[in-house]
Structure formats: structure tokens, C-alpha cells
């Protein structure tokens, strides 16, 4: 890949790099139980993965008042960090993730970053457990910027790295990731193995879609090469 400087590649975490659905659903069920509420449908929980917790609770508990949602957020955080200490609830990588990150990080054409609805503490724990933190030059979390699909995470990452949004690509598994990229003026690659149905992702019209993480380098190279030809 050639061009005037590197491109910024921003990865979502949950549903893109790691399969965290089981611990997220378990923590959400525990939070609702702690607040005396009926547990939410599993599919509704999967649908809000990627959002910040306050935003997620507004969607998964639409009839609750704001005070209850605040309690839900607190109970979720407590349950999540308790569950995460259990090896049975560790967040495994999706197939090919470590290999793709290593390949892209070794290429001077790319600067890698994270844009996630996880807390900074959650990302730090993931990095400590897996060692992948060495691949990333910028990390944006739910503690740093407004929730997806607000473009704040992308714009902050661009400011930190000195790379314009037009030269950024967001890789994620939800429509929130695609919408965030579009709002920031960046491109996007939607992964079809995560938590949002492929039909929803296609309807949002990402720049490209992949069925597995291993396809990302080739697709990424192709869309950036196309952009250079078009002068973007």
C-alpha cells in the first residue's frame, strides 16, 4: 500500500476482536436481577453491544426511570468484573484476530487503534490478559467520548494520531460502528460474524463487508487502493 502517509485502522472490540457475548449477557441478567427487574431477552442484549452503558440501558430498559438505569449501570459493572475473573467467562478471540493484528501492525501503511464501548478498565484488562495492546497507537473507550454512533471516538483517534478522518477505516460488527464511521467522514468494514445480523449491516451500506477476520487485510488494501485511484 502506498500513498501520502499511513491510514488509521480503528477496531471495535466486542463482537469484532473478542467474543464477549456470554459474559455480557450474564452480567446484564445479573444487573436486572439485582434491581428487581425481569431479565431482558438475549437478542435485545446482543443488539446493544457496542453502545456505552447508559445508552445501552436506555434501549434495553426503555420503561425504567433514569434512577433505575443508573442502578442498572452500576450493577452491570459490578457483575461484569466479577464474572470476568472466572476463566469460564473469558472473552476469546475470534478466529484470525491475532494474526491479522500482527500483520497490519507490521505494515508501515497502517496505524492501528481501538474504538469501543468498553470502559478503559475493561480494555486494560483485555490487553493485560492477551498482550494485544502493543499493536495499538490510540485507544478510545466509552470513558473518553460520547457513545457510538457519535463520531467522537473516531475524531479523537484522528487527533491523537494526526491522521485525517478521510484516511481512517472503522472495522466493527454493528450498525453503530458503520454509522460512527460515516458520521466522522471515515470508511468502514463490517464483519459479518458478530452480533448484528448481516442484513442490518448491509442496509447501512458500509464501504465493505467480510465474513471472517482473515479477509480484512485483502479487503482493506483493496478499498484503500481504490480511494487512492479516486483521489480520496
C-alpha positions as CSV (number, residue, x, y, z in Angstrom):
1,X,0.0,0.0,0.0
2,X,1.4,3.4,-1.0
3,X,0.2,6.9,-0.5
4,X,0.8,10.1,1.4
5,X,1.3,8.7,4.9
6,X,-0.4,5.9,6.9
7,X,-4.1,5.1,7.2
8,X,-5.7,4.8,10.6
9,X,-7.5,1.5,11.2
10,X,-9.8,1.5,14.1
11,X,-11.1,-1.8,15.5
12,X,-14.2,-2.3,17.6
13,X,-13.7,-4.9,20.4
14,X,-16.8,-6.8,21.4
15,X,-18.1,-8.9,18.5
16,X,-15.1,-7.9,16.3
17,X,-11.9,-8.8,18.1
18,X,-13.3,-10.9,21.0
19,X,-16.4,-13.0,21.5
20,X,-17.8,-11.4,24.7
21,X,-21.5,-12.2,24.3
22,X,-21.7,-14.7,27.1
23,X,-20.2,-12.6,29.8
24,X,-22.1,-9.5,28.6
25,X,-25.5,-11.4,28.7
26,X,-24.7,-12.9,32.1
27,X,-23.7,-9.6,33.6
28,X,-26.8,-7.9,32.2
29,X,-29.1,-10.6,33.6
30,X,-27.3,-10.2,37.0
31,X,-27.8,-6.5,36.9
32,X,-31.5,-6.7,36.1
33,X,-32.0,-9.3,38.9
34,X,-30.1,-7.0,41.4
35,X,-32.5,-4.2,40.5
36,X,-35.6,-6.4,40.8
37,X,-36.4,-6.4,37.1
38,X,-37.2,-9.3,34.8
39,X,-34.2,-10.3,32.8
40,X,-34.0,-8.9,29.2
41,X,-34.3,-11.0,26.1
42,X,-30.9,-12.3,25.0
43,X,-31.3,-10.9,21.5
44,X,-32.1,-7.4,22.9
45,X,-28.8,-7.5,24.9
46,X,-26.8,-8.6,21.8
47,X,-28.4,-5.7,19.9
48,X,-27.0,-3.0,22.2
49,X,-23.4,-4.4,22.4
50,X,-21.1,-1.6,21.3
51,X,-23.0,1.2,23.0
52,X,-21.9,2.9,26.2
53,X,-23.7,1.5,29.2
54,X,-26.0,4.5,29.8
55,X,-27.1,4.4,26.2
56,X,-27.5,0.7,26.2
57,X,-29.7,0.7,29.3
58,X,-32.0,3.3,27.7
59,X,-32.6,0.8,24.9
60,X,-32.7,-2.5,26.9
61,X,-34.8,-1.0,29.7
62,X,-36.9,1.6,28.0
63,X,-39.7,1.7,30.6
64,X,-37.3,2.2,33.6
65,X,-36.8,5.6,35.1
66,X,-33.4,7.3,35.0
67,X,-32.6,6.5,38.6
68,X,-33.2,2.8,37.9
69,X,-31.0,2.9,34.8
70,X,-28.2,4.4,36.9
71,X,-28.5,1.5,39.3
72,X,-28.5,-0.9,36.4
73,X,-25.3,0.5,35.1
74,X,-23.6,0.2,38.5
75,X,-24.9,-3.3,39.0
76,X,-23.8,-4.3,35.5
77,X,-20.2,-3.1,36.1
78,X,-20.0,-5.0,39.4
79,X,-21.4,-8.2,37.8
80,X,-19.2,-7.9,34.8
81,X,-15.9,-7.6,36.6
82,X,-16.9,-10.4,39.0
83,X,-17.8,-12.7,36.1
84,X,-14.7,-11.8,34.1
85,X,-12.4,-13.1,36.8
86,X,-13.9,-16.6,36.1
87,X,-12.0,-18.3,33.3
88,X,-15.3,-19.7,32.1
89,X,-16.2,-16.1,31.2
90,X,-13.0,-15.1,29.4
91,X,-13.5,-13.3,26.1
92,X,-11.9,-15.5,23.4
93,X,-10.5,-14.0,20.2
94,X,-12.4,-14.7,17.0
95,X,-10.5,-16.8,14.5
96,X,-7.6,-15.0,12.8
97,X,-7.6,-11.9,15.0
98,X,-4.1,-12.1,16.4
99,X,-2.6,-12.9,13.0
100,X,-4.4,-10.0,11.3
101,X,-3.4,-7.5,14.0
102,X,0.2,-8.6,13.8
103,X,0.2,-8.4,10.0
104,X,-1.3,-4.9,9.9
105,X,0.8,-3.6,12.8
106,X,3.9,-4.6,11.0
107,X,2.9,-2.7,7.8
108,X,4.0,1.0,7.8
109,X,1.0,1.9,5.8
110,X,-1.2,1.4,8.8
111,X,-1.6,2.8,12.3
112,X,-3.9,0.7,14.5
113,X,-6.4,1.9,17.1
114,X,-9.3,0.8,19.2
115,X,-12.8,2.4,19.3
116,X,-15.0,0.5,21.7
117,X,-18.0,0.8,24.0
118,X,-15.9,-1.0,26.7
119,X,-14.7,1.0,29.6
120,X,-11.0,1.9,29.8
121,X,-10.6,-0.5,32.6
122,X,-12.2,-3.2,30.5
123,X,-9.8,-2.6,27.6
124,X,-6.8,-2.5,30.0
125,X,-7.9,-5.9,31.4
126,X,-8.2,-7.3,27.9
127,X,-4.7,-6.0,27.0
128,X,-3.2,-7.4,30.1
129,X,-4.7,-10.9,29.5
130,X,-4.0,-11.1,25.8
131,X,-1.0,-8.9,25.2
132,X,-2.5,-7.2,22.1
133,X,-2.1,-3.7,23.5
134,X,1.3,-3.5,21.8
135,X,-0.5,-3.3,18.4
136,X,-2.4,-0.1,19.1
137,X,-1.3,3.5,18.9
138,X,-4.6,5.0,20.1
139,X,-7.4,3.6,22.3
140,X,-10.8,5.3,22.6
141,X,-13.3,4.0,25.0
142,X,-16.8,4.7,26.5
143,X,-14.9,6.7,29.2
144,X,-13.4,9.1,26.6
145,X,-16.1,10.1,24.2
146,X,-19.9,10.0,23.5
147,X,-21.4,6.6,22.7
148,X,-21.4,5.3,19.2
149,X,-22.7,6.2,16.7
150,X,-21.5,9.6,17.7
151,X,-18.2,10.2,15.7
152,X,-16.3,11.4,18.8
153,X,-14.1,8.3,19.1
154,X,-13.0,8.4,15.5
155,X,-12.3,12.1,15.6
156,X,-10.3,11.9,18.9
157,X,-8.3,9.0,17.5
158,X,-7.6,11.1,14.4
159,X,-6.5,14.0,16.5
160,X,-4.2,11.8,18.6
161,X,-2.5,10.2,15.6
162,X,-2.5,13.2,13.3
163,X,-4.4,11.2,10.6
164,X,-7.4,12.8,8.9
165,X,-10.8,11.1,9.1
166,X,-10.8,10.6,5.3
167,X,-7.8,8.3,5.8
168,X,-9.5,6.3,8.6
169,X,-11.3,3.0,8.4
170,X,-13.5,1.6,11.2
171,X,-13.8,-2.2,11.5
172,X,-16.8,-3.4,13.5
173,X,-19.7,-5.8,13.7
174,X,-22.6,-3.4,14.4
175,X,-24.5,-0.7,12.6
176,X,-23.3,1.6,15.4
177,X,-19.7,1.2,14.1
178,X,-20.7,1.9,10.5
179,X,-22.8,4.9,11.5
180,X,-20.0,6.2,13.6
181,X,-17.6,6.0,10.6
182,X,-20.0,7.6,8.3
183,X,-20.6,10.5,10.7
184,X,-16.9,11.1,11.0
185,X,-16.2,11.0,7.3
186,X,-14.3,7.7,7.5
187,X,-14.7,4.4,5.7
188,X,-15.9,1.2,7.3
189,X,-15.6,-2.6,7.0
190,X,-18.4,-4.5,8.6
191,X,-17.6,-8.0,9.9
192,X,-20.5,-10.5,9.4
193,X,-19.6,-12.9,12.3
194,X,-20.5,-10.6,15.2
195,X,-23.7,-9.5,17.0
196,X,-25.7,-7.6,14.4
197,X,-27.4,-9.5,11.5
198,X,-25.8,-9.2,8.1
199,X,-29.0,-7.8,6.6
200,X,-28.9,-4.8,9.1
201,X,-25.2,-4.2,8.3
202,X,-25.8,-4.4,4.5
203,X,-28.7,-1.9,4.9
204,X,-26.3,0.6,6.5
205,X,-24.1,0.4,3.4
206,X,-20.6,0.0,4.9
207,X,-17.6,0.5,2.5
208,X,-17.1,-3.2,2.5
209,X,-18.1,-6.4,4.4
210,X,-16.2,-9.5,5.3
211,X,-17.3,-12.9,6.6
212,X,-14.1,-13.5,8.6
213,X,-11.3,-11.5,10.2
214,X,-8.8,-13.2,7.9
215,X,-10.3,-11.4,4.9
216,X,-9.7,-8.0,6.4
217,X,-6.1,-7.3,5.1
218,X,-7.0,-8.0,1.4
219,X,-10.3,-6.1,1.6
220,X,-8.6,-3.2,3.4
221,X,-5.9,-3.0,0.8
222,X,-8.5,-3.0,-2.0
223,X,-10.7,-0.2,-0.6
224,X,-7.7,2.0,0.2
225,X,-6.2,1.4,-3.2
226,X,-9.5,2.4,-4.8
227,X,-9.5,5.5,-2.7
228,X,-6.1,6.5,-3.9
229,X,-7.1,6.0,-7.5
230,X,-10.2,8.2,-6.9
231,X,-8.0,10.8,-5.2
232,X,-9.6,10.5,-1.7
